[in-house]
């Protein structure tokens, strides 16, 4: 079962750190292994929701993920 509170905290962290990035800056993390490690499903969900909300291009090489801040986001 996903911990909704944990997902909320993860998304909040992503939003706060993403705001601090300059154009071309990278926000990265790990544990994006949906289905392979159930305890990491919250990371995957938070990441996907954040990417959709911000209309970002995600980069994934499991278990790692990253985003590059562009001019329009």
C-alpha positions in Angstrom: 0.0 0.0 0.0 1.3 3.4 -0.9 1.9 5.9 1.8 0.1 9.1 0.6 1.8 11.2 3.2 5.2 10.1 2.0 4.3 10.8 -1.6 3.1 14.3 -0.5 6.5 15.0 1.2 8.4 13.7 -1.8 6.5 15.9 -4.2 7.0 18.9 -1.9 10.8 18.3 -1.8 10.9 18.0 -5.6 9.0 21.2 -6.0 11.2 23.1 -3.6 14.5 21.9 -5.0 13.3 22.4 -8.6 12.5 26.0 -7.9 16.1 26.6 -6.8 17.6 25.3 -10.1 18.9 27.6 -12.7 18.1 26.9 -16.4 20.1 23.8 -17.4 20.2 22.6 -13.8 19.6 19.0 -12.9 17.3 17.5 -10.3 18.0 13.8 -9.8 17.1 10.9 -7.6 16.9 7.2 -7.4 14.6 4.3 -6.4 12.3 4.6 -9.4 11.7 0.8 -9.6 7.9 0.6 -9.8 6.8 -3.0 -9.5 10.3 -4.3 -8.6 10.5 -3.0 -5.0 7.0 -2.1 -3.6 8.6 0.1 -1.0 9.8 2.4 -3.8 6.4 2.7 -5.5 5.9 6.0 -3.7 9.0 7.5 -5.3 7.8 6.5 -8.7 4.3 7.9 -8.1 5.6 11.2 -6.8 8.0 11.6 -9.7 5.4 10.8 -12.3 2.9 13.2 -10.8 5.5 16.0 -10.5 6.6 15.5 -14.1 3.0 15.6 -15.3 2.1 18.7 -13.2 5.1 20.6 -14.5 5.0 19.2 -18.1 8.6 18.1 -17.9 10.6 15.6 -19.9 11.8 12.8 -17.6 15.0 10.9 -18.0 15.1 7.4 -16.5 17.8 4.8 -16.3 16.4 2.6 -13.5 16.9 2.9 -10.7 17.9 6.5 -11.3 15.9 9.5 -12.7 16.6 13.1 -13.5 15.1 16.3 -14.9 16.8 19.2 -16.6 15.3 22.6 -16.0 14.4 24.4 -19.2 13.5 27.9 -20.1 9.7 27.4 -20.0 9.5 25.4 -16.8 
